[in-house]
Amino acid sequence: MDAELVRQKIRSMVANHAYDMTRAMISEAVDGGSIAAMKFLLELAGIFPANPEMEETSSGESLAKTLLERLGLPEKPFDEPQPV
């Protein structure tokens, strides 16, 4: 089987279901508390890690920081040492 043809079919399948998959991941991140899903969505949207090209809100807080605070999650990933 032609590998490029397989890749094209997969890209087409993903593109056709991208909206539904994104909605499902958002539900999983919000309802199920999936940190991996939330991190992926924030990275996909260019919110986290901080993108220097994106402006912060007028209050100086980023959307990612606000979301992390509301979800009760730390700003730094768990695998990084936390300052004492």
C-alpha positions, 0 to 999 in steps of 0.5 A: 500500500502507498504510504502517502495515500494512507497519510492523505486518507488519515488527514482527510478523516481527521479534518472531517472530524476535527470539530467533533474531536475538539469538542470531545477533548474540551469536555474531557478536559473540563468534565474529566479533569484531564490535564493532558487534554487541557495542555494539548488544547492550550498548546493548540490554541497558542495559549500555553506555553506563553507565546510572546507574539500574543498580547496579554489582557489589560489586567496583565494576566493571560487566558492560560493563567486564568484557566489554570487558576480556575481549574485549581492547577499549578502554573508550572507542570508537575515534572518541573521543580516548584519554588519553595 
